[in-house]
Amino acid sequence: MKVEGISSYYAFMYNRNTGKITSDNEIDDGFADFYNSGMASGKGVITNQGYNARKSGIDSLVRFFSTPGAEENFFNSVSGSDECTIIEEKVNDAETRYYVDGKLMFTVFL
């Protein structure tokens, strides 16, 4: 067995009706506020490259799986629940995985 690194993950509840997220982690790092309003709470207008990349990934996930004709549309408000869980797992600097309600939806390689 070879250990190369430890992944980190961020969990969010996505509201299908409002398009907003809330942190589902024990520690809130301010990303949900940044995602919903464009800036981190209490920080003023600060550009955070990490936040921008995370927001872009979640936006891509929602946009792709909200497209008519997508095999599974998890972001349709008539899906039976107002919320779904989005997990962003940063495996390493080059790989990020996105899950919706526990199902791997796509992997991004940089």
N, C-alpha and C positions, 0 to 999 in steps of 0.2 A: 504494500500500500504506500502510495506517495501523496503527501499532502502538499499542495502548491499554494493554497490560499484559502481564505474564508470568505464566503459570499455574505452579502448583506441584503436585506429585503425591507421594503416599505409596503405596508398594507393600508388600503383606503377603502372607504365605503363611497360608492358613486351613486348619486341620486339621479335616476333616469329622467325625472321630470324637470329638475332644475339644471342638470349638467354640472353640478358642483360636487366636490369631494370633501370628506371629513377623514381625519387621520384615524386609523384603526390600530395604530401602534401604541404601546404604553408611553413612549416618549414622543411628544409632538415637536418636530424641528422647525415648524413654521411653514412647511411646504404647502399644506392645504390652503393657508391664507394666501400665499403667493399664487397658487394655481387659480383660486377663485377670484382674486382681485388684481393680480398682476404684480403684487409686491408682498414681501414678508411683513407681517405685523410688527409694528414698532421699529422698523428698520428704515422707513422712508423709501425713496426710490433708489433701490440698490439692485444692480444687475448681478445675479448669481449664476454663473455658467452651469453649475451642477443642477440648480433648480430649472434653468431653461432647458437643459437636456432632458430632465425628468418630465417636464411639462410637455415637451415635444413628443416624447414617447407615448405618454398617455393620450394626448390629442390624436396621434396617429392611430392608436388602438381603437379609440372611440369612433373616429372618422371611418376607418376601414370596415369595422363591424356594424356600423350604422347604415352602410350603403345598401340600397335595395339590391337583392340578389345575393348578398353575403350568406354563406351557408348557415351561420348562426348569428342572429342579431341580438346580442346581449344588451344592447343599449336602447331598445325599443321600449317605451313606457308601458306597453300592453303585454309585457313579458310575464306578468303575474306577480311581480314584486316591484316596489318603488326603488329598491336599492340592490346593488350587486357589489361584490368584493373585487377589487383590483389589487393584485400583488405585483410589485416590480422587484425582481431579484437581480441584483448586480453580482454576477458570478465572478467577474474580474474586470480589468480596465477595458477589455475589448468585447465583452459579452453581457447582454442584459436580457432577461426573460420576463415576459408579461403573461400573467394568468388572470382569468376572469372566473369567479366562483370556483376556483380550484383547478380549472382546465387550462393547460398551456396553450396560449393563443398564437404567440410568435416570439422569435428570438432575434435580437438585433446584434449584429457583429460590426464593430467599428474598425 
